[in-house]
Amino acid sequence: MRSDVQEQIISIIAREAVIDADQVRPDMTLDELGLDSLGLVEMIFSIEETFGVSVPFNANEGQAGEFDLSSVGAIVGAVEQLIAGRGAAVA
């Protein structure tokens, strides 16, 4: 069963990759999904807006530093950590 965070991220990735969300699996890489650099940046912006987090990402370098972009599942885990950290900072 997919979590709400996973469902939302898969929806964002599918939209940016222009594919059906049912085709996106947690073990897939962004390359396998055909997501180009513009799609990656749009995905990051959508994640930030949807979850109210700030993704540590340098668009000029095309990498995320501490934010793991190795697979859909890794992205879900990284966003869940950002959400948890945001909650801890608020408390």
C-alpha positions as YAML, in Angstrom:
chain: A
units: angstrom
residues:
- id: 1
  name: MET
  ca: [0.00, 0.00, 0.00]
- id: 2
  name: ARG
  ca: [1.32, 3.43, -0.97]
- id: 3
  name: SER
  ca: [1.48, 6.30, 1.50]
- id: 4
  name: ASP
  ca: [-0.14, 9.65, 0.74]
- id: 5
  name: VAL
  ca: [3.31, 11.21, 0.29]
- id: 6
  name: GLN
  ca: [4.29, 8.47, -2.16]
- id: 7
  name: GLU
  ca: [1.03, 8.85, -4.11]
- id: 8
  name: GLN
  ca: [1.49, 12.60, -4.42]
- id: 9
  name: ILE
  ca: [5.14, 12.31, -5.49]
- id: 10
  name: ILE
  ca: [4.32, 9.63, -8.04]
- id: 11
  name: SER
  ca: [1.58, 11.87, -9.39]
- id: 12
  name: ILE
  ca: [4.04, 14.79, -9.69]
- id: 13
  name: ILE
  ca: [6.69, 12.64, -11.37]
- id: 14
  name: ALA
  ca: [4.18, 11.08, -13.77]
- id: 15
  name: ARG
  ca: [2.88, 14.52, -14.74]
- id: 16
  name: GLU
  ca: [6.39, 15.82, -15.42]
- id: 17
  name: ALA
  ca: [7.38, 12.64, -17.31]
- id: 18
  name: VAL
  ca: [4.08, 12.75, -19.24]
- id: 19
  name: ILE
  ca: [3.15, 9.17, -18.39]
- id: 20
  name: ASP
  ca: [0.39, 7.46, -16.42]
- id: 21
  name: ALA
  ca: [1.00, 7.26, -12.66]
- id: 22
  name: ASP
  ca: [0.35, 3.50, -12.82]
- id: 23
  name: GLN
  ca: [3.58, 3.15, -14.83]
- id: 24
  name: VAL
  ca: [5.72, 4.67, -12.05]
- id: 25
  name: ARG
  ca: [7.31, 2.23, -9.59]
- id: 26
  name: PRO
  ca: [9.39, 3.12, -6.49]
- id: 27
  name: ASP
  ca: [12.46, 1.32, -7.88]
- id: 28
  name: MET
  ca: [12.51, 3.34, -11.13]
- id: 29
  name: THR
  ca: [15.11, 6.03, -11.82]
- id: 30
  name: LEU
  ca: [14.25, 9.40, -13.30]
- id: 31
  name: ASP
  ca: [16.24, 8.42, -16.41]
- id: 32
  name: GLU
  ca: [14.08, 5.31, -16.84]
- id: 33
  name: LEU
  ca: [11.03, 7.56, -16.68]
- id: 34
  name: GLY
  ca: [12.47, 9.85, -19.35]
- id: 35
  name: LEU
  ca: [12.55, 12.90, -17.08]
- id: 36
  name: ASP
  ca: [14.84, 15.56, -18.57]
- id: 37
  name: SER
  ca: [16.56, 18.40, -16.70]
- id: 38
  name: LEU
  ca: [13.65, 20.80, -17.15]
- id: 39
  name: GLY
  ca: [11.25, 18.14, -15.89]
- id: 40
  name: LEU
  ca: [13.53, 17.57, -12.90]
- id: 41
  name: VAL
  ca: [13.47, 21.25, -11.97]
- id: 42
  name: GLU
  ca: [9.68, 21.38, -12.40]
- id: 43
  name: MET
  ca: [9.37, 18.24, -10.25]
- id: 44
  name: ILE
  ca: [11.46, 19.85, -7.48]
- id: 45
  name: PHE
  ca: [9.33, 23.01, -7.58]
- id: 46
  name: SER
  ca: [6.12, 20.96, -7.46]
- id: 47
  name: ILE
  ca: [7.37, 18.92, -4.50]
- id: 48
  name: GLU
  ca: [8.32, 22.08, -2.62]
- id: 49
  name: GLU
  ca: [4.95, 23.67, -3.29]
- id: 50
  name: THR
  ca: [2.92, 20.55, -2.51]
- id: 51
  name: PHE
  ca: [4.66, 19.69, 0.75]
- id: 52
  name: GLY
  ca: [5.80, 23.11, 1.96]
- id: 53
  name: VAL
  ca: [9.45, 22.06, 2.12]
- id: 54
  name: SER
  ca: [12.67, 23.40, 0.66]
- id: 55
  name: VAL
  ca: [14.57, 20.80, -1.37]
- id: 56
  name: PRO
  ca: [18.35, 21.28, -1.24]
- id: 57
  name: PHE
  ca: [18.88, 21.41, -4.99]
- id: 58
  name: ASN
  ca: [21.30, 23.31, -7.22]
- id: 59
  name: ALA
  ca: [19.69, 23.60, -10.66]
- id: 60
  name: ASN
  ca: [22.97, 24.81, -12.19]
- id: 61
  name: GLU
  ca: [24.69, 21.57, -11.22]
- id: 62
  name: GLY
  ca: [21.72, 19.27, -11.86]
- id: 63
  name: GLN
  ca: [22.13, 17.53, -8.55]
- id: 64
  name: ALA
  ca: [20.54, 17.69, -5.16]
- id: 65
  name: GLY
  ca: [23.43, 17.21, -2.76]
- id: 66
  name: GLU
  ca: [21.90, 15.59, 0.31]
- id: 67
  name: PHE
  ca: [18.56, 15.06, -1.46]
- id: 68
  name: ASP
  ca: [18.62, 11.54, -2.96]
- id: 69
  name: LEU
  ca: [17.35, 11.49, -6.56]
- id: 70
  name: SER
  ca: [18.53, 7.94, -7.35]
- id: 71
  name: SER
  ca: [15.00, 6.50, -7.60]
- id: 72
  name: VAL
  ca: [11.35, 7.33, -7.06]
- id: 73
  name: GLY
  ca: [11.47, 5.54, -3.71]
- id: 74
  name: ALA
  ca: [14.56, 7.50, -2.65]
- id: 75
  name: ILE
  ca: [12.79, 10.76, -3.51]
- id: 76
  name: VAL
  ca: [9.79, 9.69, -1.42]
- id: 77
  name: GLY
  ca: [12.09, 8.89, 1.52]
- id: 78
  name: ALA
  ca: [13.93, 12.18, 1.20]
- id: 79
  name: VAL
  ca: [10.68, 14.17, 1.12]
- id: 80
  name: GLU
  ca: [9.37, 12.27, 4.13]
- id: 81
  name: GLN
  ca: [12.56, 13.22, 5.99]
- id: 82
  name: LEU
  ca: [12.15, 16.88, 5.01]
- id: 83
  name: ILE
  ca: [8.53, 16.79, 6.21]
- id: 84
  name: ALA
  ca: [9.57, 15.17, 9.50]
- id: 85
  name: GLY
  ca: [12.34, 17.74, 9.96]
- id: 86
  name: ARG
  ca: [9.93, 20.58, 9.29]
- id: 87
  name: GLY
  ca: [7.57, 19.19, 11.94]
- id: 88
  name: ALA
  ca: [10.41, 18.91, 14.46]
- id: 89
  name: ALA
  ca: [11.49, 22.47, 13.76]
- id: 90
  name: VAL
  ca: [7.97, 23.76, 14.32]
- id: 91
  name: ALA
  ca: [7.47, 21.87, 17.60]
...
